[in-house]
């Protein structure tokens, strides 16, 4: 699992896990550890990192390096 885009996809997974944990904690009534703006930025970061990872893998597959 050391192909192109792997680091970006792993970072996207971590960002999304933090976002999901924050939303789940808020829904459970346990309180949140991220504010509204930080939560939005975490979701944006996860989305951008996911797109970067997917595009890197697609570029590698098209060039025959994947």
PDB file as gemmi writes it, atoms N, CA and C in Angstrom:
CRYST1    1.000    1.000    1.000  90.00  90.00  90.00 P 1                      
ATOM      1  N   UNK A   1       0.831  -1.193   0.000  1.00  0.00           N  
ATOM      2  CA  UNK A   1       0.000   0.000   0.000  1.00  0.00           C  
ATOM      3  C   UNK A   1       0.871   1.250   0.000  1.00  0.00           C  
ATOM      4  N   UNK A   2       1.856   1.258  -0.852  1.00  0.00           N  
ATOM      5  CA  UNK A   2       2.733   2.422  -0.934  1.00  0.00           C  
ATOM      6  C   UNK A   2       2.678   3.053  -2.313  1.00  0.00           C  
ATOM      7  N   UNK A   3       1.559   2.901  -2.985  1.00  0.00           N  
ATOM      8  CA  UNK A   3       1.420   3.461  -4.322  1.00  0.00           C  
ATOM      9  C   UNK A   3       1.202   4.963  -4.271  1.00  0.00           C  
ATOM     10  N   UNK A   4       1.092   5.561  -5.442  1.00  0.00           N  
ATOM     11  CA  UNK A   4       0.864   7.002  -5.512  1.00  0.00           C  
ATOM     12  C   UNK A   4      -0.505   7.366  -4.933  1.00  0.00           C  
ATOM     13  N   UNK A   5      -0.524   8.431  -4.175  1.00  0.00           N  
ATOM     14  CA  UNK A   5      -1.776   8.897  -3.584  1.00  0.00           C  
ATOM     15  C   UNK A   5      -2.137   8.241  -2.269  1.00  0.00           C  
ATOM     16  N   UNK A   6      -1.336   7.278  -1.831  1.00  0.00           N  
ATOM     17  CA  UNK A   6      -1.665   6.559  -0.605  1.00  0.00           C  
ATOM     18  C   UNK A   6      -1.617   7.467   0.618  1.00  0.00           C  
ATOM     19  N   UNK A   7      -0.616   8.320   0.676  1.00  0.00           N  
ATOM     20  CA  UNK A   7      -0.501   9.233   1.822  1.00  0.00           C  
ATOM     21  C   UNK A   7      -1.689  10.188   1.880  1.00  0.00           C  
ATOM     22  N   UNK A   8      -2.098  10.712   0.735  1.00  0.00           N  
ATOM     23  CA  UNK A   8      -3.246  11.627   0.702  1.00  0.00           C  
ATOM     24  C   UNK A   8      -4.524  10.906   1.105  1.00  0.00           C  
ATOM     25  N   UNK A   9      -4.705   9.679   0.650  1.00  0.00           N  
ATOM     26  CA  UNK A   9      -5.906   8.927   1.014  1.00  0.00           C  
ATOM     27  C   UNK A   9      -5.913   8.563   2.496  1.00  0.00           C  
ATOM     28  N   UNK A  10      -4.752   8.237   3.051  1.00  0.00           N  
ATOM     29  CA  UNK A  10      -4.668   7.937   4.478  1.00  0.00           C  
ATOM     30  C   UNK A  10      -4.970   9.180   5.305  1.00  0.00           C  
ATOM     31  N   UNK A  11      -4.450  10.330   4.873  1.00  0.00           N  
ATOM     32  CA  UNK A  11      -4.734  11.582   5.576  1.00  0.00           C  
ATOM     33  C   UNK A  11      -6.211  11.937   5.471  1.00  0.00           C  
ATOM     34  N   UNK A  12      -6.822  11.665   4.320  1.00  0.00           N  
ATOM     35  CA  UNK A  12      -8.259  11.912   4.154  1.00  0.00           C  
ATOM     36  C   UNK A  12      -9.062  11.037   5.101  1.00  0.00           C  
ATOM     37  N   UNK A  13      -8.652   9.785   5.247  1.00  0.00           N  
ATOM     38  CA  UNK A  13      -9.343   8.881   6.162  1.00  0.00           C  
ATOM     39  C   UNK A  13      -9.236   9.364   7.601  1.00  0.00           C  
ATOM     40  N   UNK A  14      -8.068   9.834   7.993  1.00  0.00           N  
ATOM     41  CA  UNK A  14      -7.878  10.345   9.354  1.00  0.00           C  
ATOM     42  C   UNK A  14      -8.731  11.582   9.585  1.00  0.00           C  
ATOM     43  N   UNK A  15      -8.726  12.506   8.624  1.00  0.00           N  
ATOM     44  CA  UNK A  15      -9.548  13.721   8.759  1.00  0.00           C  
ATOM     45  C   UNK A  15     -11.021  13.376   8.847  1.00  0.00           C  
ATOM     46  N   UNK A  16     -11.467  12.441   8.009  1.00  0.00           N  
ATOM     47  CA  UNK A  16     -12.879  12.075   8.045  1.00  0.00           C  
ATOM     48  C   UNK A  16     -13.227  11.355   9.341  1.00  0.00           C  
ATOM     49  N   UNK A  17     -12.320  10.551   9.867  1.00  0.00           N  
ATOM     50  CA  UNK A  17     -12.580   9.867  11.137  1.00  0.00           C  
ATOM     51  C   UNK A  17     -12.731  10.874  12.277  1.00  0.00           C  
ATOM     52  N   UNK A  18     -11.910  11.913  12.265  1.00  0.00           N  
ATOM     53  CA  UNK A  18     -12.032  12.961  13.286  1.00  0.00           C  
ATOM     54  C   UNK A  18     -13.364  13.679  13.134  1.00  0.00           C  
ATOM     55  N   UNK A  19     -13.721  14.017  11.894  1.00  0.00           N  
ATOM     56  CA  UNK A  19     -15.005  14.667  11.628  1.00  0.00           C  
ATOM     57  C   UNK A  19     -16.159  13.787  12.094  1.00  0.00           C  
ATOM     58  N   UNK A  20     -16.121  12.508  11.725  1.00  0.00           N  
ATOM     59  CA  UNK A  20     -17.184  11.581  12.092  1.00  0.00           C  
ATOM     60  C   UNK A  20     -17.276  11.404  13.609  1.00  0.00           C  
ATOM     61  N   UNK A  21     -16.131  11.328  14.257  1.00  0.00           N  
ATOM     62  CA  UNK A  21     -16.138  11.217  15.722  1.00  0.00           C  
ATOM     63  C   UNK A  21     -16.738  12.434  16.384  1.00  0.00           C  
ATOM     64  N   UNK A  22     -16.453  13.604  15.849  1.00  0.00           N  
ATOM     65  CA  UNK A  22     -17.015  14.831  16.400  1.00  0.00           C  
ATOM     66  C   UNK A  22     -18.531  14.872  16.227  1.00  0.00           C  
ATOM     67  N   UNK A  23     -19.012  14.505  15.039  1.00  0.00           N  
ATOM     68  CA  UNK A  23     -20.452  14.490  14.781  1.00  0.00           C  
ATOM     69  C   UNK A  23     -21.135  13.440  15.648  1.00  0.00           C  
ATOM     70  N   UNK A  24     -20.522  12.269  15.774  1.00  0.00           N  
ATOM     71  CA  UNK A  24     -21.104  11.200  16.593  1.00  0.00           C  
ATOM     72  C   UNK A  24     -21.164  11.590  18.062  1.00  0.00           C  
ATOM     73  N   UNK A  25     -20.100  12.223  18.548  1.00  0.00           N  
ATOM     74  CA  UNK A  25     -20.093  12.660  19.947  1.00  0.00           C  
ATOM     75  C   UNK A  25     -21.175  13.709  20.191  1.00  0.00           C  
ATOM     76  N   UNK A  26     -21.356  14.620  19.247  1.00  0.00           N  
ATOM     77  CA  UNK A  26     -22.401  15.627  19.383  1.00  0.00           C  
ATOM     78  C   UNK A  26     -23.789  15.012  19.347  1.00  0.00           C  
ATOM     79  N   UNK A  27     -23.992  14.019  18.480  1.00  0.00           N  
ATOM     80  CA  UNK A  27     -25.292  13.359  18.384  1.00  0.00           C  
ATOM     81  C   UNK A  27     -25.600  12.540  19.631  1.00  0.00           C  
ATOM     82  N   UNK A  28     -24.568  12.010  20.259  1.00  0.00           N  
ATOM     83  CA  UNK A  28     -24.756  11.204  21.459  1.00  0.00           C  
ATOM     84  C   UNK A  28     -24.917  12.066  22.713  1.00  0.00           C  
ATOM     85  N   UNK A  29     -24.719  13.364  22.569  1.00  0.00           N  
ATOM     86  CA  UNK A  29     -24.862  14.256  23.708  1.00  0.00           C  
ATOM     87  C   UNK A  29     -23.628  14.306  24.589  1.00  0.00           C  
ATOM     88  N   UNK A  30     -22.514  13.797  24.103  1.00  0.00           N  
ATOM     89  CA  UNK A  30     -21.287  13.770  24.896  1.00  0.00           C  
ATOM     90  C   UNK A  30     -20.485  15.051  24.754  1.00  0.00           C  
ATOM     91  N   UNK A  31     -20.955  15.974  23.949  1.00  0.00           N  
ATOM     92  CA  UNK A  31     -20.216  17.207  23.709  1.00  0.00           C  
ATOM     93  C   UNK A  31     -19.292  17.044  22.526  1.00  0.00           C  
ATOM     94  N   UNK A  32     -18.958  18.145  21.910  1.00  0.00           N  
ATOM     95  CA  UNK A  32     -18.101  18.111  20.733  1.00  0.00           C  
ATOM     96  C   UNK A  32     -16.726  18.654  21.084  1.00  0.00           C  
ATOM     97  N   UNK A  33     -15.713  18.218  20.355  1.00  0.00           N  
ATOM     98  CA  UNK A  33     -14.359  18.715  20.607  1.00  0.00           C  
ATOM     99  C   UNK A  33     -13.887  19.652  19.513  1.00  0.00           C  
ATOM    100  N   UNK A  34     -14.690  19.820  18.461  1.00  0.00           N  
ATOM    101  CA  UNK A  34     -14.400  20.783  17.407  1.00  0.00           C  
ATOM    102  C   UNK A  34     -15.571  21.758  17.307  1.00  0.00           C  
ATOM    103  N   UNK A  35     -15.267  23.008  17.067  1.00  0.00           N  
ATOM    104  CA  UNK A  35     -16.316  23.992  16.847  1.00  0.00           C  
ATOM    105  C   UNK A  35     -16.871  23.864  15.439  1.00  0.00           C  
ATOM    106  N   UNK A  36     -17.823  24.730  15.105  1.00  0.00           N  
ATOM    107  CA  UNK A  36     -18.474  24.662  13.801  1.00  0.00           C  
ATOM    108  C   UNK A  36     -17.492  24.902  12.653  1.00  0.00           C  
ATOM    109  N   UNK A  37     -16.667  25.933  12.787  1.00  0.00           N  
ATOM    110  CA  UNK A  37     -15.728  26.260  11.712  1.00  0.00           C  
ATOM    111  C   UNK A  37     -14.658  25.177  11.586  1.00  0.00           C  
ATOM    112  N   UNK A  38     -14.145  24.699  12.693  1.00  0.00           N  
ATOM    113  CA  UNK A  38     -13.136  23.640  12.659  1.00  0.00           C  
ATOM    114  C   UNK A  38     -13.715  22.351  12.075  1.00  0.00           C  
ATOM    115  N   UNK A  39     -14.963  22.074  12.374  1.00  0.00           N  
ATOM    116  CA  UNK A  39     -15.621  20.897  11.812  1.00  0.00           C  
ATOM    117  C   UNK A  39     -15.752  21.023  10.301  1.00  0.00           C  
ATOM    118  N   UNK A  40     -16.136  22.202   9.826  1.00  0.00           N  
ATOM    119  CA  UNK A  40     -16.247  22.434   8.394  1.00  0.00           C  
ATOM    120  C   UNK A  40     -14.887  22.305   7.713  1.00  0.00           C  
ATOM    121  N   UNK A  41     -13.850  22.880   8.315  1.00  0.00           N  
ATOM    122  CA  UNK A  41     -12.510  22.803   7.741  1.00  0.00           C  
ATOM    123  C   UNK A  41     -11.994  21.372   7.705  1.00  0.00           C  
ATOM    124  N   UNK A  42     -12.348  20.580   8.704  1.00  0.00           N  
ATOM    125  CA  UNK A  42     -11.940  19.174   8.733  1.00  0.00           C  
ATOM    126  C   UNK A  42     -12.593  18.407   7.587  1.00  0.00           C  
ATOM    127  N   UNK A  43     -13.870  18.677   7.317  1.00  0.00           N  
ATOM    128  CA  UNK A  43     -14.556  18.018   6.217  1.00  0.00           C  
ATOM    129  C   UNK A  43     -14.006  18.474   4.873  1.00  0.00           C  
ATOM    130  N   UNK A  44     -13.701  19.761   4.741  1.00  0.00           N  
ATOM    131  CA  UNK A  44     -13.104  20.274   3.507  1.00  0.00           C  
ATOM    132  C   UNK A  44     -11.730  19.636   3.287  1.00  0.00           C  
ATOM    133  N   UNK A  45     -10.933  19.542   4.344  1.00  0.00           N  
ATOM    134  CA  UNK A  45      -9.607  18.931   4.223  1.00  0.00           C  
ATOM    135  C   UNK A  45      -9.726  17.471   3.802  1.00  0.00           C  
ATOM    136  N   UNK A  46     -10.663  16.741   4.396  1.00  0.00           N  
ATOM    137  CA  UNK A  46     -10.854  15.342   4.022  1.00  0.00           C  
ATOM    138  C   UNK A  46     -11.257  15.223   2.561  1.00  0.00           C  
ATOM    139  N   UNK A  47     -12.135  16.100   2.111  1.00  0.00           N  
ATOM    140  CA  UNK A  47     -12.589  16.065   0.719  1.00  0.00           C  
ATOM    141  C   UNK A  47     -11.456  16.389  -0.249  1.00  0.00           C  
ATOM    142  N   UNK A  48     -10.688  17.417   0.050  1.00  0.00           N  
ATOM    143  CA  UNK A  48      -9.580  17.812  -0.829  1.00  0.00           C  
ATOM    144  C   UNK A  48      -8.518  16.720  -0.873  1.00  0.00           C  
ATOM    145  N   UNK A  49      -8.169  16.172   0.272  1.00  0.00           N  
ATOM    146  CA  UNK A  49      -7.161  15.104   0.309  1.00  0.00           C  
ATOM    147  C   UNK A  49      -7.636  13.860  -0.437  1.00  0.00           C  
ATOM    148  N   UNK A  50      -8.919  13.564  -0.339  1.00  0.00           N  
ATOM    149  CA  UNK A  50      -9.471  12.419  -1.070  1.00  0.00           C  
ATOM    150  C   UNK A  50      -9.355  12.638  -2.580  1.00  0.00           C  
ATOM    151  N   UNK A  51      -9.715  13.821  -3.036  1.00  0.00           N  
ATOM    152  CA  UNK A  51      -9.627  14.130  -4.465  1.00  0.00           C  
ATOM    153  C   UNK A  51      -8.180  14.064  -4.944  1.00  0.00           C  
ATOM    154  N   UNK A  52      -7.250  14.609  -4.149  1.00  0.00           N  
ATOM    155  CA  UNK A  52      -5.834  14.567  -4.519  1.00  0.00           C  
ATOM    156  C   UNK A  52      -5.356  13.119  -4.625  1.00  0.00           C  
ATOM    157  N   UNK A  53      -5.739  12.291  -3.660  1.00  0.00           N  
ATOM    158  CA  UNK A  53      -5.329  10.889  -3.687  1.00  0.00           C  
ATOM    159  C   UNK A  53      -5.887  10.128  -4.873  1.00  0.00           C  
ATOM    160  N   UNK A  54      -7.158  10.349  -5.175  1.00  0.00           N  
ATOM    161  CA  UNK A  54      -7.780   9.667  -6.301  1.00  0.00           C  
ATOM    162  C   UNK A  54      -7.164  10.125  -7.619  1.00  0.00           C  
ATOM    163  N   UNK A  55      -6.935  11.431  -7.763  1.00  0.00           N  
ATOM    164  CA  UNK A  55      -6.329  11.933  -8.992  1.00  0.00           C  
ATOM    165  C   UNK A  55      -4.900  11.429  -9.161  1.00  0.00           C  
ATOM    166  N   UNK A  56      -4.155  11.312  -8.065  1.00  0.00           N  
ATOM    167  CA  UNK A  56      -2.796  10.782  -8.148  1.00  0.00           C  
ATOM    168  C   UNK A  56      -2.807   9.321  -8.587  1.00  0.00           C  
ATOM    169  N   UNK A  57      -3.736   8.558  -8.054  1.00  0.00           N  
ATOM    170  CA  UNK A  57      -3.828   7.152  -8.457  1.00  0.00           C  
ATOM    171  C   UNK A  57      -4.275   7.011  -9.906  1.00  0.00           C  
ATOM    172  N   UNK A  58      -5.206   7.868 -10.329  1.00  0.00           N  
ATOM    173  CA  UNK A  58      -5.661   7.811 -11.714  1.00  0.00           C  
ATOM    174  C   UNK A  58      -4.536   8.193 -12.669  1.00  0.00           C  
ATOM    175  N   UNK A  59      -3.768   9.207 -12.322  1.00  0.00           N  
ATOM    176  CA  UNK A  59      -2.647   9.618 -13.172  1.00  0.00           C  
ATOM    177  C   UNK A  59      -1.611   8.499 -13.259  1.00  0.00           C  
ATOM    178  N   UNK A  60      -1.344   7.835 -12.160  1.00  0.00           N  
ATOM    179  CA  UNK A  60      -0.377   6.737 -12.166  1.00  0.00           C  
ATOM    180  C   UNK A  60      -0.895   5.559 -13.001  1.00  0.00           C  
ATOM    181  N   UNK A  61      -2.175   5.303 -12.925  1.00  0.00           N  
ATOM    182  CA  UNK A  61      -2.744   4.198 -13.708  1.00  0.00           C  
ATOM    183  C   UNK A  61      -2.692   4.501 -15.207  1.00  0.00           C  
ATOM    184  N   UNK A  62      -2.910   5.756 -15.558  1.00  0.00           N  
ATOM    185  CA  UNK A  62      -2.894   6.129 -16.977  1.00  0.00           C  
ATOM    186  C   UNK A  62      -1.471   6.092 -17.550  1.00  0.00           C  
ATOM    187  N   UNK A  63      -0.490   6.402 -16.701  1.00  0.00           N  
ATOM    188  CA  UNK A  63       0.891   6.414 -17.199  1.00  0.00           C  
ATOM    189  C   UNK A  63       1.542   5.040 -17.090  1.00  0.00           C  
ATOM    190  N   UNK A  64       0.856   4.077 -16.506  1.00  0.00           N  
ATOM    191  CA  UNK A  64       1.376   2.728 -16.415  1.00  0.00           C  
ATOM    192  C   UNK A  64       2.275   2.483 -15.209  1.00  0.00           C  
ATOM    193  N   UNK A  65       2.272   3.390 -14.228  1.00  0.00           N  
ATOM    194  CA  UNK A  65       3.120   3.227 -13.052  1.00  0.00           C  
ATOM    195  C   UNK A  65       2.367   2.606 -11.881  1.00  0.00           C  
ATOM    196  N   UNK A  66       1.083   2.379 -11.999  1.00  0.00           N  
ATOM    197  CA  UNK A  66       0.259   1.936 -10.886  1.00  0.00           C  
ATOM    198  C   UNK A  66       0.200   0.500 -10.667  1.00  0.00           C  
TER     199      UNK A  66                                                      
END                                                                             
